[in-house]
């Protein structure tokens, strides 16, 4: 088993140098209810907009989010967008920005118009000058980058093909980092990958790998052959191929290919997920963690951010919760009768996406397993509220529960999907939900949204209600009835 805990302890000691194309991401959210009378185009009734640091800046934010220091170098124009970016980066305590101002260029800005109800991108508008920076700006950027290298545990070149990473910038940074023994991670966009020769790790997606090697990349054997070819061409130690919802493929130059499948999560927005992967690789490789565990961690980090809206980051606590689930606790440690202990556990989980569901769970059946598994996939920690014995009797009648509360709690706590079992004696879990304040409230699909106890409380706090489809033919009450009816014949 990989020693992730030791790596996490080393993260605050790491400094990562990140160089690349900085941009301002502007997400405009609203609702579409009609088509414009002026043209066949939807009208977005704007409700809000969110400005975030994007592009290579999002790599820097993810590095800082994980708890490492980031020295970030990029190029901006002399405009409102650049001033917004400078303020945002300067407000991040773990990011040390060194931005070169070029008045001849606009700051790259992307505005995405999103239908919030359907989570659909309707349109993107770009402001940019996608050509190489001038020689003067280039020299300043190189000088500042080389000056920062002695402090670096790893280097990221985040190439969005907007002109910051010219062949000269790439070459001088790679050569200097190699000479110093510092790993270099590339997120590529160049038309000719030869400019990245000498890097340590390169992370293309399937399409980029195919175009770079002029080979098919449809099947796993095709992907592996193309990645091995890229390793040979560039002298890289490893290629990490992003396979979108199929996860990541690690192809080291010395063999031992590993496919890390994506986590089963509810996708909200894939914007910036590649930035998160690169950031996690850079941070964990700086701790001297090996390629396989670093890629597994990067895959887990991506699973966190695709469950969020907009260009998002992942924290060390969120990543730890994916890699080191509460299954490491003994089952008896996952059972809580005293709610003051619950408060202590919630304090430990501050910053994580906590989910909640509840029930009697008298006879555990496949419908329960599906509910709990899908509930866990929608959050970082899943708390199950379990009705006490008296509560079950009031709800289900005399003769129920069939198993007393300790037995039911032990069975639930043994499941990997369950992080905590909290016993409550009220007829509804509303008081417990008020105590937990979950971000995700889960019930079976036999409930209507308005029938879910606590839905108003959770949604007023920015959380969501998820209804899970039932498994046909499974019901505890029906199973109990069937077991009590004598068999005929």
C-alpha positions as a Markdown table, in Angstrom:
| # | Residue | x | y | z |
|---|---|---|---|---|
| 1 | Unk | 0.0 | 0.0 | 0.0 |
| 2 | Unk | 1.3 | 3.5 | -0.9 |
| 3 | Unk | 2.2 | 5.7 | 2.0 |
| 4 | Unk | 0.0 | 8.6 | 1.2 |
| 5 | Unk | -0.1 | 9.9 | 4.7 |
| 6 | Unk | 3.6 | 10.6 | 4.7 |
| 7 | Unk | 3.3 | 12.4 | 1.4 |
| 8 | Unk | 0.5 | 14.6 | 2.7 |
| 9 | Unk | 2.7 | 15.6 | 5.7 |
| 10 | Unk | 5.4 | 16.7 | 3.2 |
| 11 | Unk | 3.1 | 18.8 | 1.0 |
| 12 | Unk | 3.4 | 22.0 | 3.1 |
| 13 | Unk | 7.1 | 21.9 | 2.7 |
| 14 | Unk | 7.0 | 21.9 | -1.1 |
| 15 | Unk | 7.4 | 24.8 | -3.5 |
| 16 | Unk | 6.2 | 24.4 | -7.1 |
| 17 | Unk | 7.2 | 26.7 | -9.9 |
| 18 | Unk | 4.3 | 27.1 | -12.4 |
| 19 | Unk | 4.8 | 28.9 | -15.8 |
| 20 | Unk | 2.1 | 29.2 | -18.4 |
| 21 | Unk | -0.9 | 31.0 | -20.0 |
| 22 | Unk | -2.9 | 32.9 | -17.4 |
| 23 | Unk | -6.5 | 33.7 | -18.1 |
| 24 | Unk | -9.6 | 35.1 | -16.4 |
| 25 | Unk | -12.6 | 32.8 | -16.4 |
| 26 | Unk | -16.0 | 34.5 | -16.2 |
| 27 | Unk | -19.0 | 32.2 | -15.7 |
| 28 | Unk | -22.4 | 33.9 | -16.3 |
| 29 | Unk | -25.3 | 31.9 | -14.8 |
| 30 | Unk | -28.9 | 32.2 | -15.6 |
| 31 | Unk | -32.1 | 30.6 | -16.9 |
| 32 | Unk | -33.4 | 30.1 | -20.4 |
| 33 | Unk | -37.1 | 30.3 | -20.8 |
| 34 | Unk | -37.6 | 31.7 | -24.3 |
| 35 | Unk | -36.0 | 32.3 | -27.7 |
| 36 | Unk | -35.1 | 35.7 | -28.9 |
| 37 | Unk | -37.6 | 37.3 | -31.3 |
| 38 | Unk | -34.6 | 39.0 | -33.1 |
| 39 | Unk | -32.8 | 35.8 | -33.9 |
| 40 | Unk | -33.0 | 32.0 | -33.3 |
| 41 | Unk | -31.0 | 32.2 | -30.1 |
| 42 | Unk | -31.9 | 31.5 | -26.5 |
| 43 | Unk | -32.2 | 34.4 | -24.1 |
| 44 | Unk | -30.3 | 33.9 | -20.9 |
| 45 | Unk | -31.9 | 35.7 | -17.9 |
| 46 | Unk | -28.7 | 36.4 | -16.0 |
| 47 | Unk | -28.8 | 35.7 | -12.2 |
| 48 | Unk | -25.1 | 36.0 | -11.3 |
| 49 | Unk | -21.6 | 35.7 | -12.5 |
| 50 | Unk | -18.4 | 34.3 | -11.0 |
| 51 | Unk | -14.9 | 35.5 | -11.9 |
| 52 | Unk | -12.1 | 33.0 | -11.3 |
| 53 | Unk | -8.4 | 32.6 | -12.1 |
| 54 | Unk | -8.2 | 30.2 | -15.0 |
| 55 | Unk | -5.7 | 28.6 | -17.4 |
| 56 | Unk | -2.2 | 28.1 | -15.8 |
| 57 | Unk | -3.5 | 30.2 | -12.9 |
| 58 | Unk | -5.9 | 27.5 | -12.1 |
| 59 | Unk | -3.0 | 25.1 | -11.8 |
| 60 | Unk | -1.4 | 27.5 | -9.4 |
| 61 | Unk | -4.7 | 27.7 | -7.4 |
| 62 | Unk | -4.9 | 23.9 | -7.2 |
| 63 | Unk | -1.2 | 23.7 | -6.1 |
| 64 | Unk | -2.0 | 26.2 | -3.3 |
| 65 | Unk | -5.3 | 24.5 | -2.5 |
| 66 | Unk | -3.4 | 21.3 | -1.8 |
| 67 | Unk | -1.3 | 23.2 | 0.7 |
| 68 | Unk | 2.0 | 23.6 | -1.2 |
| 69 | Unk | 3.5 | 27.0 | -2.1 |
| 70 | Unk | 3.4 | 28.1 | -5.8 |
| 71 | Unk | 5.6 | 30.5 | -7.5 |
| 72 | Unk | 3.5 | 31.5 | -10.5 |
| 73 | Unk | 4.9 | 33.2 | -13.6 |
| 74 | Unk | 2.7 | 34.4 | -16.5 |
| 75 | Unk | 2.0 | 37.3 | -18.9 |
| 76 | Unk | -0.9 | 39.7 | -18.8 |
| 77 | Unk | -2.0 | 42.9 | -20.6 |
| 78 | Unk | -2.6 | 46.3 | -19.1 |
| 79 | Unk | -6.4 | 46.1 | -18.7 |
| 80 | Unk | -9.2 | 45.5 | -16.2 |
| 81 | Unk | -8.9 | 41.7 | -16.6 |
| 82 | Unk | -5.2 | 41.8 | -15.6 |
| 83 | Unk | -5.9 | 43.9 | -12.5 |
| 84 | Unk | -8.7 | 41.5 | -11.5 |
| 85 | Unk | -6.2 | 38.6 | -11.8 |
| 86 | Unk | -3.5 | 40.4 | -9.9 |
| 87 | Unk | -5.8 | 41.1 | -7.0 |
| 88 | Unk | -7.1 | 37.5 | -7.0 |
| 89 | Unk | -3.6 | 35.9 | -7.1 |
| 90 | Unk | -2.2 | 38.4 | -4.5 |
| 91 | Unk | -5.0 | 37.4 | -2.1 |
| 92 | Unk | -3.9 | 33.7 | -2.2 |
| 93 | Unk | -1.4 | 33.4 | 0.7 |
| 94 | Unk | 0.4 | 30.4 | -0.9 |
| 95 | Unk | 0.7 | 31.9 | -4.3 |
| 96 | Unk | 3.7 | 34.1 | -5.1 |
| 97 | Unk | 2.8 | 35.8 | -8.5 |
| 98 | Unk | 5.4 | 37.2 | -10.8 |
| 99 | Unk | 3.4 | 38.6 | -13.7 |
| 100 | Unk | 5.0 | 40.3 | -16.7 |
| 101 | Unk | 2.9 | 43.1 | -18.1 |
| 102 | Unk | 2.8 | 43.5 | -21.9 |
| 103 | Unk | 0.7 | 46.5 | -22.9 |
| 104 | Unk | 0.5 | 45.3 | -26.5 |
| 105 | Unk | -1.5 | 42.2 | -25.5 |
| 106 | Unk | -5.0 | 41.8 | -24.0 |
| 107 | Unk | -5.2 | 39.6 | -21.0 |
| 108 | Unk | -6.8 | 36.3 | -22.0 |
| 109 | Unk | -10.4 | 36.2 | -20.9 |
| 110 | Unk | -13.1 | 33.6 | -21.4 |
| 111 | Unk | -16.8 | 34.2 | -20.7 |
| 112 | Unk | -19.0 | 31.2 | -20.4 |
| 113 | Unk | -22.8 | 31.6 | -20.5 |
| 114 | Unk | -24.4 | 28.8 | -18.6 |
| 115 | Unk | -28.0 | 27.6 | -18.2 |
| 116 | Unk | -27.9 | 26.9 | -14.4 |
| 117 | Unk | -31.0 | 24.7 | -14.3 |
| 118 | Unk | -29.7 | 22.3 | -17.0 |
| 119 | Unk | -25.9 | 22.9 | -16.2 |
| 120 | Unk | -25.5 | 23.5 | -20.0 |
| 121 | Unk | -22.9 | 25.8 | -21.6 |
| 122 | Unk | -24.7 | 27.9 | -24.1 |
| 123 | Unk | -21.9 | 30.0 | -25.5 |
| 124 | Unk | -18.3 | 31.0 | -24.8 |
| 125 | Unk | -16.8 | 34.3 | -25.7 |
| 126 | Unk | -13.0 | 34.8 | -25.8 |
| 127 | Unk | -10.7 | 37.8 | -25.6 |
| 128 | Unk | -7.2 | 36.8 | -26.5 |
| 129 | Unk | -4.1 | 37.3 | -28.7 |
| 130 | Unk | -3.0 | 33.7 | -29.4 |
| 131 | Unk | 0.5 | 34.5 | -30.7 |
| 132 | Unk | 4.0 | 34.4 | -29.2 |
| 133 | Unk | 5.0 | 37.0 | -26.7 |
| 134 | Unk | 7.6 | 39.5 | -28.0 |
| 135 | Unk | 11.4 | 38.9 | -27.3 |
| 136 | Unk | 11.5 | 41.6 | -24.6 |
| 137 | Unk | 8.7 | 40.0 | -22.6 |
| 138 | Unk | 10.1 | 36.6 | -23.3 |
| 139 | Unk | 13.5 | 37.5 | -21.7 |
| 140 | Unk | 11.9 | 39.0 | -18.6 |
| 141 | Unk | 9.8 | 35.8 | -18.2 |
| 142 | Unk | 12.8 | 33.5 | -18.6 |
| 143 | Unk | 15.0 | 35.5 | -16.2 |
| 144 | Unk | 12.3 | 35.5 | -13.5 |
| 145 | Unk | 11.6 | 31.8 | -13.9 |
| 146 | Unk | 15.3 | 30.8 | -13.7 |
| 147 | Unk | 15.7 | 32.9 | -10.6 |
| 148 | Unk | 12.8 | 31.0 | -9.0 |
| 149 | Unk | 14.1 | 27.5 | -9.8 |
| 150 | Unk | 16.5 | 27.0 | -6.8 |
| 151 | Unk | 13.4 | 27.0 | -4.6 |
| 152 | Unk | 11.4 | 24.5 | -6.7 |
| 153 | Unk | 10.5 | 20.9 | -5.8 |
| 154 | Unk | 9.0 | 20.5 | -9.3 |
| 155 | Unk | 8.1 | 22.7 | -12.3 |
| 156 | Unk | 4.9 | 22.8 | -14.3 |
| 157 | Unk | 4.6 | 24.2 | -17.8 |
| 158 | Unk | 0.9 | 24.8 | -18.4 |
| 159 | Unk | 0.6 | 25.4 | -22.1 |
| 160 | Unk | -2.7 | 26.7 | -23.4 |
| 161 | Unk | -1.2 | 27.8 | -26.8 |
| 162 | Unk | -1.8 | 31.5 | -26.0 |
| 163 | Unk | 1.8 | 32.5 | -26.6 |
| 164 | Unk | 3.4 | 32.6 | -23.2 |
| 165 | Unk | 5.3 | 29.3 | -23.5 |
| 166 | Unk | 7.4 | 30.0 | -26.6 |
| 167 | Unk | 10.0 | 27.4 | -27.8 |
| 168 | Unk | 12.7 | 29.5 | -26.2 |
| 169 | Unk | 10.9 | 29.8 | -22.8 |
| 170 | Unk | 10.2 | 26.0 | -22.8 |
| 171 | Unk | 13.8 | 25.1 | -23.8 |
| 172 | Unk | 15.5 | 27.3 | -21.2 |
| 173 | Unk | 13.3 | 26.2 | -18.4 |
| 174 | Unk | 13.5 | 22.5 | -19.2 |
| 175 | Unk | 17.3 | 22.6 | -19.6 |
| 176 | Unk | 17.8 | 24.5 | -16.3 |
| 177 | Unk | 15.4 | 22.3 | -14.4 |
| 178 | Unk | 17.0 | 19.1 | -15.7 |
| 179 | Unk | 20.5 | 20.3 | -14.8 |
| 180 | Unk | 19.2 | 21.0 | -11.2 |
| 181 | Unk | 17.5 | 17.6 | -11.0 |
| 182 | Unk | 14.0 | 19.1 | -10.7 |
| 183 | Unk | 11.1 | 17.1 | -12.3 |
| 184 | Unk | 9.2 | 19.0 | -15.1 |
| 185 | Unk | 5.6 | 18.2 | -15.7 |
| 186 | Unk | 4.1 | 19.4 | -19.0 |
| 187 | Unk | 0.4 | 20.0 | -19.9 |
| 188 | Unk | 0.9 | 20.3 | -23.7 |
| 189 | Unk | -0.7 | 22.3 | -26.4 |
| 190 | Unk | 2.2 | 22.9 | -28.9 |
| 191 | Unk | 1.7 | 21.7 | -32.5 |
| 192 | Unk | 5.1 | 20.2 | -32.4 |
| 193 | Unk | 5.8 | 18.2 | -29.2 |
| 194 | Unk | 9.6 | 18.3 | -30.0 |
| 195 | Unk | 9.7 | 21.6 | -28.0 |
| 196 | Unk | 9.1 | 19.6 | -24.8 |
| 197 | Unk | 12.1 | 17.3 | -25.3 |
| 198 | Unk | 13.8 | 16.5 | -22.0 |
| 199 | Unk | 10.7 | 17.0 | -19.7 |
| 200 | Unk | 10.1 | 14.4 | -17.0 |
| 201 | Unk | 6.3 | 13.8 | -17.4 |
| 202 | Unk | 3.9 | 14.9 | -20.2 |
| 203 | Unk | 0.1 | 14.8 | -19.9 |
| 204 | Unk | -1.7 | 14.8 | -23.3 |
| 205 | Unk | -5.3 | 13.7 | -23.7 |
| 206 | Unk | -6.2 | 10.9 | -26.1 |
| 207 | Unk | -6.7 | 13.2 | -29.1 |
| 208 | Unk | -3.5 | 15.1 | -28.4 |
| 209 | Unk | -1.5 | 11.9 | -28.1 |
| 210 | Unk | -2.8 | 10.7 | -31.4 |
| 211 | Unk | -1.9 | 13.9 | -33.2 |
| 212 | Unk | 1.5 | 14.2 | -31.6 |
| 213 | Unk | 2.5 | 10.7 | -32.6 |
| 214 | Unk | 0.5 | 10.4 | -35.9 |
| 215 | Unk | -0.9 | 7.1 | -34.6 |
| 216 | Unk | -4.4 | 5.8 | -33.7 |
| 217 | Unk | -5.3 | 6.0 | -30.1 |
| 218 | Unk | -8.6 | 4.1 | -30.0 |
| 219 | Unk | -7.9 | 1.0 | -28.0 |
| 220 | Unk | -5.7 | 0.5 | -25.0 |
| 221 | Unk | -2.9 | -1.2 | -27.0 |
| 222 | Unk | -3.0 | 1.7 | -29.4 |
| 223 | Unk | -2.7 | 4.2 | -26.6 |
| 224 | Unk | 0.2 | 2.4 | -24.9 |
| 225 | Unk | 2.1 | 2.1 | -28.2 |
| 226 | Unk | 1.6 | 5.8 | -28.9 |
| 227 | Unk | 2.6 | 6.8 | -25.4 |
| 228 | Unk | 5.8 | 4.6 | -25.5 |
| 229 | Unk | 6.7 | 6.2 | -28.8 |
| 230 | Unk | 6.2 | 9.7 | -27.3 |
| 231 | Unk | 8.5 | 8.7 | -24.4 |
| 232 | Unk | 11.2 | 7.7 | -26.9 |
| 233 | Unk | 10.8 | 10.8 | -28.9 |
| 234 | Unk | 10.9 | 13.2 | -26.0 |
| 235 | Unk | 13.1 | 11.3 | -23.5 |
| 236 | Unk | 10.4 | 11.6 | -20.9 |
| 237 | Unk | 10.2 | 9.2 | -18.0 |
| 238 | Unk | 6.4 | 8.8 | -18.2 |
| 239 | Unk | 3.4 | 9.8 | -20.3 |
| 240 | Unk | 0.1 | 10.3 | -18.4 |
| 241 | Unk | -2.8 | 10.1 | -20.8 |
| 242 | Unk | -6.1 | 11.8 | -19.8 |
| 243 | Unk | -9.0 | 9.6 | -20.9 |
| 244 | Unk | -11.8 | 11.9 | -19.8 |
| 245 | Unk | -14.5 | 9.8 | -18.0 |
| 246 | Unk | -12.4 | 6.7 | -18.3 |
| 247 | Unk | -9.7 | 8.0 | -16.0 |
| 248 | Unk | -5.9 | 8.2 | -16.5 |
| 249 | Unk | -3.4 | 5.9 | -18.2 |
| 250 | Unk | 0.2 | 5.9 | -16.9 |
| 251 | Unk | 2.8 | 4.7 | -19.4 |
| 252 | Unk | 6.3 | 4.8 | -17.9 |
| 253 | Unk | 9.2 | 4.6 | -20.3 |
| 254 | Unk | 10.6 | 1.6 | -18.5 |
| 255 | Unk | 7.3 | -0.4 | -18.7 |
| 256 | Unk | 4.6 | -1.2 | -16.1 |
| 257 | Unk | 1.6 | 0.5 | -17.7 |
| 258 | Unk | -1.3 | 1.2 | -15.3 |
| 259 | Unk | -4.9 | 2.3 | -16.1 |
| 260 | Unk | -6.5 | 4.2 | -13.2 |
| 261 | Unk | -10.3 | 4.2 | -13.8 |
| 262 | Unk | -12.3 | 7.4 | -13.0 |
| 263 | Unk | -14.3 | 7.5 | -9.8 |
| 264 | Unk | -18.0 | 7.1 | -10.1 |
| 265 | Unk | -19.1 | 10.7 | -9.4 |
| 266 | Unk | -21.9 | 13.0 | -10.5 |
| 267 | Unk | -20.4 | 15.3 | -13.1 |
| 268 | Unk | -21.2 | 19.0 | -12.7 |
| 269 | Unk | -18.4 | 20.7 | -14.7 |
| 270 | Unk | -15.2 | 19.3 | -16.2 |
| 271 | Unk | -13.7 | 22.8 | -16.7 |
| 272 | Unk | -10.2 | 22.9 | -15.3 |
| 273 | Unk | -10.1 | 19.2 | -14.3 |
| 274 | Unk | -6.9 | 18.8 | -16.4 |
| 275 | Unk | -5.3 | 21.6 | -14.4 |
| 276 | Unk | -6.1 | 19.8 | -11.2 |
| 277 | Unk | -4.5 | 16.6 | -12.5 |
| 278 | Unk | -1.3 | 18.5 | -13.4 |
| 279 | Unk | -1.2 | 20.3 | -10.1 |
| 280 | Unk | -1.6 | 17.1 | -8.1 |
| 281 | Unk | 1.1 | 15.3 | -10.1 |
| 282 | Unk | 3.5 | 18.2 | -9.6 |
| 283 | Unk | 2.9 | 18.5 | -5.8 |
| 284 | Unk | 3.1 | 14.7 | -5.1 |
| 285 | Unk | 6.1 | 14.1 | -7.3 |
| 286 | Unk | 7.8 | 16.9 | -5.4 |
| 287 | Unk | 7.3 | 14.8 | -2.2 |
| 288 | Unk | 9.1 | 12.0 | -4.0 |
| 289 | Unk | 6.0 | 9.9 | -4.2 |
| 290 | Unk | 6.3 | 7.4 | -7.1 |
| 291 | Unk | 4.5 | 7.7 | -10.4 |
| 292 | Unk | 1.8 | 5.2 | -9.8 |
| 293 | Unk | 0.6 | 6.7 | -6.4 |
| 294 | Unk | 1.0 | 10.2 | -7.8 |
| 295 | Unk | -1.3 | 9.4 | -10.8 |
| 296 | Unk | -3.8 | 7.7 | -8.5 |
| 297 | Unk | -3.9 | 10.8 | -6.3 |
| 298 | Unk | -4.3 | 13.0 | -9.4 |
| 299 | Unk | -7.2 | 10.9 | -10.6 |
| 300 | Unk | -8.8 | 11.2 | -7.2 |
| 301 | Unk | -8.3 | 15.0 | -7.2 |
| 302 | Unk | -10.0 | 15.2 | -10.6 |
| 303 | Unk | -13.0 | 13.3 | -9.2 |
| 304 | Unk | -13.4 | 16.0 | -6.6 |
| 305 | Unk | -13.4 | 19.0 | -8.9 |
| 306 | Unk | -15.7 | 17.6 | -11.6 |
| 307 | Unk | -18.3 | 17.4 | -8.9 |
| 308 | Unk | -18.2 | 21.2 | -8.5 |
| 309 | Unk | -19.4 | 24.0 | -10.7 |
| 310 | Unk | -17.1 | 26.2 | -12.6 |
| 311 | Unk | -13.3 | 26.3 | -12.6 |
| 312 | Unk | -12.6 | 24.7 | -9.2 |
| 313 | Unk | -9.8 | 23.5 | -7.0 |
| 314 | Unk | -9.3 | 20.6 | -4.6 |
| 315 | Unk | -8.1 | 20.9 | -1.0 |
| 316 | Unk | -5.8 | 18.4 | 0.8 |
| 317 | Unk | -8.7 | 17.4 | 3.0 |
| 318 | Unk | -10.9 | 16.6 | 0.0 |
| 319 | Unk | -8.1 | 14.6 | -1.7 |
| 320 | Unk | -7.3 | 12.8 | 1.5 |
| 321 | Unk | -11.0 | 11.8 | 1.9 |
| 322 | Unk | -10.9 | 10.2 | -1.6 |
| 323 | Unk | -7.7 | 8.4 | -1.2 |
| 324 | Unk | -7.9 | 7.5 | 2.5 |
| 325 | Unk | -11.6 | 6.8 | 3.1 |
| 326 | Unk | -13.0 | 6.3 | 6.6 |
| 327 | Unk | -13.0 | 2.6 | 5.9 |
| 328 | Unk | -9.7 | 2.7 | 7.7 |
| 329 | Unk | -11.8 | 3.1 | 10.9 |
| 330 | Unk | -12.8 | -0.1 | 12.7 |
| 331 | Unk | -16.6 | -0.6 | 12.3 |
| 332 | Unk | -17.3 | 0.0 | 16.0 |
| 333 | Unk | -15.5 | 3.4 | 15.6 |
| 334 | Unk | -18.1 | 4.4 | 13.0 |
| 335 | Unk | -21.1 | 4.0 | 15.3 |
| 336 | Unk | -22.3 | 7.0 | 17.3 |
| 337 | Unk | -25.0 | 7.2 | 20.0 |
| 338 | Unk | -23.6 | 10.3 | 21.7 |
| 339 | Unk | -24.1 | 13.3 | 19.4 |
| 340 | Unk | -21.3 | 15.2 | 21.1 |
| 341 | Unk | -18.9 | 12.7 | 19.5 |
| 342 | Unk | -20.6 | 13.5 | 16.2 |
| 343 | Unk | -19.7 | 17.2 | 16.6 |
| 344 | Unk | -16.1 | 16.2 | 17.1 |
| 345 | Unk | -16.1 | 14.1 | 13.9 |
| 346 | Unk | -17.8 | 16.9 | 11.9 |
| 347 | Unk | -15.1 | 19.3 | 13.1 |
| 348 | Unk | -12.5 | 16.9 | 11.7 |
| 349 | Unk | -14.3 | 16.9 | 8.4 |
| 350 | Unk | -14.6 | 20.7 | 8.0 |
| 351 | Unk | -14.2 | 21.6 | 4.4 |
| 352 | Unk | -15.4 | 18.2 | 3.1 |
| 353 | Unk | -18.6 | 17.6 | 1.2 |
| 354 | Unk | -20.7 | 15.7 | 3.8 |
| 355 | Unk | -23.7 | 13.6 | 2.7 |
| 356 | Unk | -26.6 | 12.3 | 4.7 |
| 357 | Unk | -29.3 | 9.6 | 4.4 |
| 358 | Unk | -31.4 | 7.8 | 6.9 |
| 359 | Unk | -33.6 | 4.8 | 7.5 |
| 360 | Unk | -34.4 | 1.8 | 9.7 |
| 361 | Unk | -32.2 | -0.7 | 7.7 |
| 362 | Unk | -33.9 | -3.6 | 9.5 |
| 363 | Unk | -33.0 | -6.1 | 6.8 |
| 364 | Unk | -30.2 | -4.9 | 4.5 |
| 365 | Unk | -31.0 | -5.8 | 0.9 |
| 366 | Unk | -29.6 | -4.9 | -2.6 |
| 367 | Unk | -31.8 | -1.7 | -2.7 |
| 368 | Unk | -30.1 | -0.4 | 0.4 |
| 369 | Unk | -26.6 | -1.2 | -1.0 |
| 370 | Unk | -27.4 | 0.7 | -4.2 |
| 371 | Unk | -28.7 | 3.7 | -2.3 |
| 372 | Unk | -25.7 | 3.8 | 0.0 |
| 373 | Unk | -23.1 | 3.3 | -2.8 |
| 374 | Unk | -24.6 | 6.0 | -5.0 |
| 375 | Unk | -25.0 | 8.3 | -2.0 |
| 376 | Unk | -21.3 | 7.9 | -1.1 |
| 377 | Unk | -20.3 | 8.6 | -4.7 |
| 378 | Unk | -22.0 | 12.0 | -4.4 |
| 379 | Unk | -20.0 | 13.2 | -1.4 |
| 380 | Unk | -16.7 | 12.9 | 0.5 |
| 381 | Unk | -18.2 | 11.5 | 3.7 |
| 382 | Unk | -21.5 | 9.7 | 4.1 |
| 383 | Unk | -23.4 | 9.8 | 7.4 |
| 384 | Unk | -26.3 | 7.4 | 7.9 |
| 385 | Unk | -28.9 | 8.3 | 10.4 |
| 386 | Unk | -30.3 | 5.1 | 11.9 |
| 387 | Unk | -33.7 | 4.9 | 13.7 |
| 388 | Unk | -33.5 | 3.7 | 17.3 |
| 389 | Unk | -35.6 | 0.6 | 18.2 |
| 390 | Unk | -38.5 | 2.6 | 19.8 |
| 391 | Unk | -38.5 | 4.9 | 16.7 |
| 392 | Unk | -38.7 | 1.8 | 14.4 |
| 393 | Unk | -41.6 | 0.4 | 16.4 |
| 394 | Unk | -43.6 | 3.6 | 16.3 |
| 395 | Unk | -43.0 | 3.8 | 12.5 |
| 396 | Unk | -43.4 | 0.2 | 11.5 |
| 397 | Unk | -45.6 | -1.3 | 14.2 |
| 398 | Unk | -45.3 | -4.1 | 16.8 |
| 399 | Unk | -42.8 | -6.8 | 15.9 |
| 400 | Unk | -40.3 | -4.4 | 14.3 |
| 401 | Unk | -37.4 | -4.0 | 14.3 |
| 402 | Unk | -36.4 | -7.6 | 13.7 |
| 403 | Unk | -32.9 | -6.7 | 14.8 |
| 404 | Unk | -32.0 | -4.4 | 17.7 |
| 405 | Unk | -30.2 | -1.2 | 17.0 |
| 406 | Unk | -26.7 | -2.4 | 17.8 |
| 407 | Unk | -26.9 | -5.2 | 15.3 |
| 408 | Unk | -28.3 | -3.0 | 12.6 |
| 409 | Unk | -25.6 | -0.4 | 13.2 |
| 410 | Unk | -22.8 | -2.9 | 13.1 |
| 411 | Unk | -24.0 | -4.2 | 9.7 |
| 412 | Unk | -24.1 | -0.7 | 8.3 |
| 413 | Unk | -20.8 | 0.3 | 9.7 |
| 414 | Unk | -19.1 | -2.7 | 8.0 |
| 415 | Unk | -19.9 | -1.2 | 4.6 |
| 416 | Unk | -17.2 | 0.7 | 2.9 |
| 417 | Unk | -19.7 | 3.2 | 1.5 |
| 418 | Unk | -20.7 | 4.3 | 5.1 |
| 419 | Unk | -18.4 | 6.6 | 7.0 |
| 420 | Unk | -20.5 | 7.1 | 10.1 |
| 421 | Unk | -23.7 | 5.7 | 11.6 |
| 422 | Unk | -25.5 | 8.0 | 14.0 |
| 423 | Unk | -28.5 | 6.6 | 16.0 |
| 424 | Unk | -31.5 | 8.9 | 16.5 |
| 425 | Unk | -34.6 | 8.2 | 18.6 |
| 426 | Unk | -37.0 | 10.8 | 17.0 |
| 427 | Unk | -39.6 | 9.9 | 14.5 |
| 428 | Unk | -37.9 | 12.0 | 11.8 |
| 429 | Unk | -34.2 | 12.8 | 11.3 |
| 430 | Unk | -34.8 | 16.6 | 11.1 |
| 431 | Unk | -33.0 | 17.4 | 14.4 |
| 432 | Unk | -30.0 | 15.2 | 13.3 |
| 433 | Unk | -29.9 | 16.9 | 9.9 |
| 434 | Unk | -29.9 | 20.3 | 11.6 |
| 435 | Unk | -26.9 | 19.1 | 13.6 |
| 436 | Unk | -25.0 | 17.7 | 10.6 |
| 437 | Unk | -25.9 | 20.4 | 8.1 |
| 438 | Unk | -25.0 | 18.2 | 5.1 |
| 439 | Unk | -24.3 | 19.4 | 1.6 |
| 440 | Unk | -26.0 | 16.4 | 0.1 |
| 441 | Unk | -29.3 | 14.8 | 1.3 |
| 442 | Unk | -30.1 | 11.4 | -0.2 |
| 443 | Unk | -33.3 | 9.4 | -0.3 |
| 444 | Unk | -34.8 | 6.7 | -2.4 |
| 445 | Unk | -36.7 | 7.4 | -5.6 |
| 446 | Unk | -40.0 | 6.4 | -4.0 |
| 447 | Unk | -40.0 | 9.9 | -2.3 |
| 448 | Unk | -41.0 | 13.1 | -4.0 |
| 449 | Unk | -38.6 | 16.0 | -3.5 |
| 450 | Unk | -41.0 | 17.9 | -1.2 |
| 451 | Unk | -41.5 | 14.8 | 1.0 |
| 452 | Unk | -37.8 | 14.5 | 1.9 |
| 453 | Unk | -37.4 | 15.5 | 5.5 |
| 454 | Unk | -34.9 | 18.3 | 5.8 |
| 455 | Unk | -34.8 | 19.3 | 2.1 |
| 456 | Unk | -35.6 | 23.0 | 2.9 |
| 457 | Unk | -32.9 | 23.2 | 5.6 |
| 458 | Unk | -30.2 | 21.6 | 3.3 |
| 459 | Unk | -31.1 | 23.7 | 0.2 |
| 460 | Unk | -31.2 | 26.9 | 2.2 |
| 461 | Unk | -27.5 | 26.2 | 3.1 |
| 462 | Unk | -26.5 | 25.7 | -0.5 |
| 463 | Unk | -26.8 | 21.9 | -0.5 |
| 464 | Unk | -28.8 | 19.6 | -2.7 |
| 465 | Unk | -31.3 | 16.7 | -2.5 |
| 466 | Unk | -30.6 | 13.6 | -4.6 |
| 467 | Unk | -33.2 | 10.9 | -5.2 |
| 468 | Unk | -31.7 | 7.4 | -6.0 |
| 469 | Unk | -33.7 | 5.1 | -8.2 |
| 470 | Unk | -35.0 | 2.0 | -6.4 |
| 471 | Unk | -34.0 | -1.6 | -7.2 |
| 472 | Unk | -37.3 | -3.2 | -8.3 |
| 473 | Unk | -38.6 | -6.1 | -6.1 |
| 474 | Unk | -36.8 | -5.2 | -2.9 |
| 475 | Unk | -38.6 | -3.8 | 0.2 |
| 476 | Unk | -37.9 | -4.6 | 3.8 |
| 477 | Unk | -41.6 | -4.7 | 4.6 |
| 478 | Unk | -42.3 | -7.1 | 1.8 |
| 479 | Unk | -39.4 | -9.3 | 2.8 |
| 480 | Unk | -40.6 | -9.4 | 6.4 |
| 481 | Unk | -44.1 | -10.3 | 5.3 |
| 482 | Unk | -42.9 | -13.0 | 2.9 |
| 483 | Unk | -40.8 | -14.6 | 5.7 |
| 484 | Unk | -43.9 | -14.8 | 8.0 |
| 485 | Unk | -46.2 | -16.4 | 5.4 |
| 486 | Unk | -46.0 | -20.2 | 5.6 |
| 487 | Unk | -44.9 | -21.8 | 2.3 |
| 488 | Unk | -47.7 | -23.7 | 0.5 |
| 489 | Unk | -47.5 | -27.4 | -0.4 |
